[in-house]
Amino acid sequence: MALLHSVLSPVLSWTCLCSLMYIFSTGLVAAVAVLTVRKVWYSHRLSCFSKPPANSWLLGHLGQMQSTEEGLQQIDDLVKTYKHSCCWFLGPFYHLIRLFHPDYVKPLLMAPGHSVLIRNGQVWFRKRRLLTPAFHFDILKSYITIFNSSSKIMHVFLVYPYRRLNKGSLFCYILQLLVFICFWVLFPYTSAHPAVTA
């Protein structure tokens, strides 16, 4: 115990604690300064894009994006208001540019890259030739029963949900269906889903 006390007493002294607090606070101030300068720099660089009104000066547009039908309607309103593009900032330091018009998206897609979508010529032909066998009809033929069963499940999930629940969102049902089908394809089983047989 005396050894522990002799080791910890210099570390826990007031001068040591003050030094540690000084180092911590200096580092914190430096980090905030760097992040603030970065935010100002990005705001200046992205000032050519129009910005929708934000909820907060600190959080920006955080929380305004939704994965629901209302969110899709908000995006539709954004496209009507800002015809070409707009700039969002999510939180204090993350900026996002949303492009709506094809003329604005085209330079991004035509930029040098290695994607099958944006390449042409020999590189495109070679990569497409490598991908084509994965989508051959004979390979996809084995999934026809899964596609048919999935469409029956989709019919059950989308036609009858309002009879079972008072309210619901179409997006939630489609997401649930998508997750179910992905798991069904990845981990197939022999028994039919109860929703199909009901």
N, C-alpha and C positions, 0 to 999 in steps of 0.2 A: 504494500500500500504506500509505503514511504517512497518507493521508487517511482510509482505512478504519480504521486504528488510532486516529486522533484522534476519529473519530465513535463507534467502539464502546467505547473505553476508559471513558468516563463511564457508559455503559449497563451495562457488565459489571463495574462496581466492586462491592465488597462491600456498600456502603450501598444501592446501587440493587437488587442481588439480594435483600437482606434486605427492602427495601420491597416488592418484587414478591411475595416469599414471604408477607409479612405480609398483603398485599391478597388474595392467592389463598387463604390459609388462613382469613381472615376471611369471604370469600365462601363458602367451602366449609362453614364452621361455620354460617353464616346459612342456607344452602340445606338442610342437614341439620336445623336447628332448625325451619324452615318445614315441611318434609316430615314431621317427627315430630309437630308440632302438628296437621297435617292428618290424619295417621293416627289420632291420639288422638281428634280431633273426629269423624271418620267412625266409629270404633269406638264412641264414645259414642252417636252418632245411630242406629247400626244395632244397638244392644244389645238391641232388642226382638226381633230375629230370632235363632233358635237357630243355633249354629255346629257343624258336624261337627268332629271332632278334626283338627288340622292336623299336617303332617309337621314343620314348623319354625316357630318364632316369627317368623322373618324372612321366609321364603318363603311361609309359609301353606299354602294348598292347591295351590300351583303344582306341576304334574306329576301331580296326582291325576286330572285329567280325561284320558280316553283316547278316541280315535276308533276303538275296536274293539268287538267283541262284549262283551268284559269291561267296557268302559266303559259300555255300555248296561245291563249287569247291575248295575253300581255305581249308576247313576242310579235303577234300579228299587229297589235297597236304600235309597237316599236317600229316595225317595218313601214307602217303607214306614216308615222311621224318623221322618222329618220330614214329617208329613202335609200341611202347608200351604206352608211355605217354609223356606228356610235361607239363611244368609249365608256367602259364601266370600270370602277375600281372596287374591288372586293376586299374589305378590310383596309387597313392603312397603307399597305405596301404592295398589293397585287393588282395589276392593271390588266384589263381584258378588252380587246377590240373585237366587236361583233360586226362582221361584214354581211350585208344583205344582197347587194347588187352583184350580178355576175361579172360586170366589168371590174369590180374591186377584187373579186375572188380569183379571177383568171391569172393575174401576175403571180399570185401565190402558188397556184397549181402548175404554172409554166416555169417556175423557178427550178434551177438545177436540183435534181433529186434522184432517188433510186426506186421510186414507186412504179408499179405496173400501170397505175392510172395515168401518170403524167409523162411517161416515156414514150418514145416512138422509135421507129427504125429497128435495127438489129437487137438492141438491148430489150426493147419491148417484146419483140417476137420471141426471143430466147426465154424471157421470164414467163410469158404467156404459155409457151410450149411446156414449161415445167409445171405450171398450175393446171392446165387443161385436164390431165388424167384424173385429178381429184374430183372433177365435176362431170365425169363421163357418165352416160346414161346407164351403163351396166352397173357401175358402182352405186349410183343413186337408186337403182331399181330395188335394192334390198331395203331401202327406207320408205317405200311406198306405203306399207302397212302402218308404219309409224306416222307418216304424213296424214293418212286417212283417219287414223284414230285421234290424232291431234286435232284435226278439223272437227271431228265429232265433239271432242272435249271443248273446243273453242265455242262451238255452237251452244253447248250446255252452259258454259260459263257466261256467255254474252247474252243469251236469250232469257234465261231464268233467274238472274241475280236479283232483279227488282221484286220478284215474287217472294224471295227468301228474306230480303232486307228492306228496311224502310228507305234508306238512301245509300248511295254508293257512287264511286267514281269509276268511269270506264277505264281510266288509266290504271287504276289499281288491279282491276280484273285482267287487263291485258298483261300487265307486269307479272301477276301471279301465274297466268297461263304460260308466259314465256319461260319463267323459272321452272315450272313443272315440266314443260316439253324439253328444256335443256337437260334436266336431270333424267328424264325418261330416255332420251337419246344416249346420254352418257352411261346410265346404269339401267339397261332394259330389264324388264321382268315380264313374266308370261301372263299373269292375271290382268284382266281389264280393269280400268279405273272405274270406281263405283259410280261416278257421274255419267259415264257412258252407258252403263247397264241400267241405270235408273230410268 
